[in-house]
Amino acid sequence: MAKRPDAAAGTPATVALTRAGVPFTTHPYEHDPAAASFGLEAAEKLGVEADRVFKTLLADTDRGLVVGVVPVTAQLDLKALAQAVGAKRAVMADPQLAERKTGYVVGGISPIGQKTPLPTVVDETAELFDTVFVSGGKRGFDIELAPVDLVALTAGSFAAVAKW
């Protein structure tokens, strides 16, 4: 997988990946503002199976904000996420707080290159694939990379945090 520079590639996520020397591929697509699901839209427009496309969600725990990265076909299991980071409870974070802490807009939050580095847990199903797709830092722009690189770059971990 080679780095592919293009007009959409100037996000904090691509800068962080480039700086770290991590191989990735950019996948811009025409975002439809009326799309019901950003992640399912990405899978459809990029022509990849939806289980390989992961969404980035923020949860508020008694230990602070935490990032959960799960397939777009699943929901974030808040109880499992809390357990994975040693917290007692977790609730979905306020969208405005998520945008402020990450520096990204909802629907374009990348787990990579966030303004405030947060504990990150990637669902273990990511390990089933050679590469996965995550938001590249804006709506209509995904990044494809190896799951191990995603976890390494976010100082994250793998755990079962998706519920189907």
Contacts in CASP RR format, 6 or more apart in sequence:
PFRMAT RR
TARGET T0000
AUTHOR 0000-0000-0000
METHOD contacts of the structure
MODEL  1
MAKRPDAAAGTPATVALTRAGVPFTTHPYEHDPAAASFGLEAAEKLGVEA
DRVFKTLLADTDRGLVVGVVPVTAQLDLKALAQAVGAKRAVMADPQLAER
KTGYVVGGISPIGQKTPLPTVVDETAELFDTVFVSGGKRGFDIELAPVDL
VALTAGSFAAVAKW
1 23 0 8 1.000
1 24 0 8 1.000
1 25 0 8 1.000
1 131 0 8 1.000
1 144 0 8 1.000
1 145 0 8 1.000
1 146 0 8 1.000
2 23 0 8 1.000
2 25 0 8 1.000
3 17 0 8 1.000
3 18 0 8 1.000
3 23 0 8 1.000
3 24 0 8 1.000
3 25 0 8 1.000
3 26 0 8 1.000
4 25 0 8 1.000
4 26 0 8 1.000
5 26 0 8 1.000
6 26 0 8 1.000
6 28 0 8 1.000
7 28 0 8 1.000
8 26 0 8 1.000
8 28 0 8 1.000
8 138 0 8 1.000
8 140 0 8 1.000
8 141 0 8 1.000
9 26 0 8 1.000
11 110 0 8 1.000
11 136 0 8 1.000
11 137 0 8 1.000
11 138 0 8 1.000
11 141 0 8 1.000
12 103 0 8 1.000
12 104 0 8 1.000
12 110 0 8 1.000
12 112 0 8 1.000
12 113 0 8 1.000
12 114 0 8 1.000
12 115 0 8 1.000
12 137 0 8 1.000
13 110 0 8 1.000
13 112 0 8 1.000
13 113 0 8 1.000
13 135 0 8 1.000
13 136 0 8 1.000
13 137 0 8 1.000
13 143 0 8 1.000
14 24 0 8 1.000
14 26 0 8 1.000
14 136 0 8 1.000
14 143 0 8 1.000
15 113 0 8 1.000
16 112 0 8 1.000
16 113 0 8 1.000
16 153 0 8 1.000
17 24 0 8 1.000
17 112 0 8 1.000
17 143 0 8 1.000
17 145 0 8 1.000
17 153 0 8 1.000
20 153 0 8 1.000
22 145 0 8 1.000
22 149 0 8 1.000
22 152 0 8 1.000
22 153 0 8 1.000
23 145 0 8 1.000
23 146 0 8 1.000
23 149 0 8 1.000
24 143 0 8 1.000
24 144 0 8 1.000
24 145 0 8 1.000
24 149 0 8 1.000
25 131 0 8 1.000
25 143 0 8 1.000
25 144 0 8 1.000
25 145 0 8 1.000
26 136 0 8 1.000
26 141 0 8 1.000
26 142 0 8 1.000
26 143 0 8 1.000
26 144 0 8 1.000
27 42 0 8 1.000
27 46 0 8 1.000
27 133 0 8 1.000
27 141 0 8 1.000
27 142 0 8 1.000
27 143 0 8 1.000
27 144 0 8 1.000
28 140 0 8 1.000
28 141 0 8 1.000
28 142 0 8 1.000
29 42 0 8 1.000
29 45 0 8 1.000
29 46 0 8 1.000
29 140 0 8 1.000
29 141 0 8 1.000
29 142 0 8 1.000
30 45 0 8 1.000
30 140 0 8 1.000
31 38 0 8 1.000
31 41 0 8 1.000
31 139 0 8 1.000
31 140 0 8 1.000
32 41 0 8 1.000
35 41 0 8 1.000
37 72 0 8 1.000
38 55 0 8 1.000
38 72 0 8 1.000
38 107 0 8 1.000
38 108 0 8 1.000
38 135 0 8 1.000
38 139 0 8 1.000
39 50 0 8 1.000
39 53 0 8 1.000
39 55 0 8 1.000
39 72 0 8 1.000
40 50 0 8 1.000
40 53 0 8 1.000
40 72 0 8 1.000
40 73 0 8 1.000
42 53 0 8 1.000
42 72 0 8 1.000
42 133 0 8 1.000
42 135 0 8 1.000
42 140 0 8 1.000
42 142 0 8 1.000
43 49 0 8 1.000
43 50 0 8 1.000
43 52 0 8 1.000
43 53 0 8 1.000
43 72 0 8 1.000
43 133 0 8 1.000
45 140 0 8 1.000
46 53 0 8 1.000
46 133 0 8 1.000
46 142 0 8 1.000
48 133 0 8 1.000
50 71 0 8 1.000
50 72 0 8 1.000
50 73 0 8 1.000
51 71 0 8 1.000
51 73 0 8 1.000
51 125 0 8 1.000
51 128 0 8 1.000
51 129 0 8 1.000
52 71 0 8 1.000
52 129 0 8 1.000
52 131 0 8 1.000
52 132 0 8 1.000
52 133 0 8 1.000
53 71 0 8 1.000
53 72 0 8 1.000
53 132 0 8 1.000
53 133 0 8 1.000
53 134 0 8 1.000
53 142 0 8 1.000
54 69 0 8 1.000
54 70 0 8 1.000
54 71 0 8 1.000
54 72 0 8 1.000
54 122 0 8 1.000
54 123 0 8 1.000
54 126 0 8 1.000
54 132 0 8 1.000
54 133 0 8 1.000
54 134 0 8 1.000
55 69 0 8 1.000
55 70 0 8 1.000
55 71 0 8 1.000
55 72 0 8 1.000
55 135 0 8 1.000
56 67 0 8 1.000
56 68 0 8 1.000
56 69 0 8 1.000
56 108 0 8 1.000
56 109 0 8 1.000
56 110 0 8 1.000
56 111 0 8 1.000
56 134 0 8 1.000
56 135 0 8 1.000
57 67 0 8 1.000
57 68 0 8 1.000
57 69 0 8 1.000
57 70 0 8 1.000
57 76 0 8 1.000
57 92 0 8 1.000
57 109 0 8 1.000
58 65 0 8 1.000
58 66 0 8 1.000
58 67 0 8 1.000
58 68 0 8 1.000
58 92 0 8 1.000
58 93 0 8 1.000
58 97 0 8 1.000
58 98 0 8 1.000
58 101 0 8 1.000
58 102 0 8 1.000
58 109 0 8 1.000
58 118 0 8 1.000
59 65 0 8 1.000
59 66 0 8 1.000
59 67 0 8 1.000
59 68 0 8 1.000
59 76 0 8 1.000
59 78 0 8 1.000
59 81 0 8 1.000
59 82 0 8 1.000
59 90 0 8 1.000
59 91 0 8 1.000
59 92 0 8 1.000
59 93 0 8 1.000
60 66 0 8 1.000
60 90 0 8 1.000
60 91 0 8 1.000
60 92 0 8 1.000
60 93 0 8 1.000
60 94 0 8 1.000
60 97 0 8 1.000
61 81 0 8 1.000
61 82 0 8 1.000
61 85 0 8 1.000
61 87 0 8 1.000
61 88 0 8 1.000
61 89 0 8 1.000
61 90 0 8 1.000
62 82 0 8 1.000
62 87 0 8 1.000
62 88 0 8 1.000
62 89 0 8 1.000
63 85 0 8 1.000
63 86 0 8 1.000
63 87 0 8 1.000
63 119 0 8 1.000
64 87 0 8 1.000
65 93 0 8 1.000
65 97 0 8 1.000
65 98 0 8 1.000
65 101 0 8 1.000
65 116 0 8 1.000
65 118 0 8 1.000
66 81 0 8 1.000
66 82 0 8 1.000
66 85 0 8 1.000
66 87 0 8 1.000
66 90 0 8 1.000
66 118 0 8 1.000
66 119 0 8 1.000
66 120 0 8 1.000
66 121 0 8 1.000
67 111 0 8 1.000
67 114 0 8 1.000
67 118 0 8 1.000
67 119 0 8 1.000
67 120 0 8 1.000
67 121 0 8 1.000
67 154 0 8 1.000
68 76 0 8 1.000
68 81 0 8 1.000
68 111 0 8 1.000
68 120 0 8 1.000
68 121 0 8 1.000
68 122 0 8 1.000
68 123 0 8 1.000
68 161 0 8 1.000
69 111 0 8 1.000
69 120 0 8 1.000
69 121 0 8 1.000
69 122 0 8 1.000
69 123 0 8 1.000
69 126 0 8 1.000
69 134 0 8 1.000
69 150 0 8 1.000
70 76 0 8 1.000
70 123 0 8 1.000
70 161 0 8 1.000
70 162 0 8 1.000
71 123 0 8 1.000
71 125 0 8 1.000
71 126 0 8 1.000
71 162 0 8 1.000
73 164 0 8 1.000
74 123 0 8 1.000
74 125 0 8 1.000
74 162 0 8 1.000
74 163 0 8 1.000
74 164 0 8 1.000
75 162 0 8 1.000
75 163 0 8 1.000
75 164 0 8 1.000
76 92 0 8 1.000
76 161 0 8 1.000
76 162 0 8 1.000
76 163 0 8 1.000
77 160 0 8 1.000
77 161 0 8 1.000
77 162 0 8 1.000
77 163 0 8 1.000
78 89 0 8 1.000
78 90 0 8 1.000
78 91 0 8 1.000
78 92 0 8 1.000
79 90 0 8 1.000
80 159 0 8 1.000
80 160 0 8 1.000
80 161 0 8 1.000
80 163 0 8 1.000
81 87 0 8 1.000
81 90 0 8 1.000
81 121 0 8 1.000
81 159 0 8 1.000
81 161 0 8 1.000
82 88 0 8 1.000
82 89 0 8 1.000
82 90 0 8 1.000
84 121 0 8 1.000
84 157 0 8 1.000
84 159 0 8 1.000
84 161 0 8 1.000
85 119 0 8 1.000
85 121 0 8 1.000
95 106 0 8 1.000
98 106 0 8 1.000
98 109 0 8 1.000
99 105 0 8 1.000
99 106 0 8 1.000
99 109 0 8 1.000
101 114 0 8 1.000
101 115 0 8 1.000
101 116 0 8 1.000
101 118 0 8 1.000
102 109 0 8 1.000
102 110 0 8 1.000
102 114 0 8 1.000
102 115 0 8 1.000
102 116 0 8 1.000
102 118 0 8 1.000
103 114 0 8 1.000
103 115 0 8 1.000
104 110 0 8 1.000
104 114 0 8 1.000
104 135 0 8 1.000
104 137 0 8 1.000
104 138 0 8 1.000
105 138 0 8 1.000
105 139 0 8 1.000
107 135 0 8 1.000
107 139 0 8 1.000
108 135 0 8 1.000
108 136 0 8 1.000
108 137 0 8 1.000
108 138 0 8 1.000
108 139 0 8 1.000
108 140 0 8 1.000
108 141 0 8 1.000
109 135 0 8 1.000
109 137 0 8 1.000
110 134 0 8 1.000
110 135 0 8 1.000
110 136 0 8 1.000
110 137 0 8 1.000
110 143 0 8 1.000
111 120 0 8 1.000
111 122 0 8 1.000
111 134 0 8 1.000
111 135 0 8 1.000
111 150 0 8 1.000
111 154 0 8 1.000
112 134 0 8 1.000
112 136 0 8 1.000
112 143 0 8 1.000
112 150 0 8 1.000
112 153 0 8 1.000
112 154 0 8 1.000
117 154 0 8 1.000
117 155 0 8 1.000
119 156 0 8 1.000
120 151 0 8 1.000
120 154 0 8 1.000
120 155 0 8 1.000
120 156 0 8 1.000
120 157 0 8 1.000
121 156 0 8 1.000
121 157 0 8 1.000
121 158 0 8 1.000
121 159 0 8 1.000
121 161 0 8 1.000
122 147 0 8 1.000
122 150 0 8 1.000
122 151 0 8 1.000
122 154 0 8 1.000
122 156 0 8 1.000
122 157 0 8 1.000
122 158 0 8 1.000
122 159 0 8 1.000
122 161 0 8 1.000
123 158 0 8 1.000
123 159 0 8 1.000
123 160 0 8 1.000
123 161 0 8 1.000
123 162 0 8 1.000
124 158 0 8 1.000
124 159 0 8 1.000
124 160 0 8 1.000
124 161 0 8 1.000
125 162 0 8 1.000
126 132 0 8 1.000
126 147 0 8 1.000
126 150 0 8 1.000
126 158 0 8 1.000
127 147 0 8 1.000
127 158 0 8 1.000
129 147 0 8 1.000
130 146 0 8 1.000
131 144 0 8 1.000
131 145 0 8 1.000
131 146 0 8 1.000
131 147 0 8 1.000
132 144 0 8 1.000
132 145 0 8 1.000
132 146 0 8 1.000
132 147 0 8 1.000
132 150 0 8 1.000
133 142 0 8 1.000
133 143 0 8 1.000
133 144 0 8 1.000
134 142 0 8 1.000
134 143 0 8 1.000
134 145 0 8 1.000
134 150 0 8 1.000
135 141 0 8 1.000
135 142 0 8 1.000
135 143 0 8 1.000
136 142 0 8 1.000
136 143 0 8 1.000
147 158 0 8 1.000
151 157 0 8 1.000
151 158 0 8 1.000
END
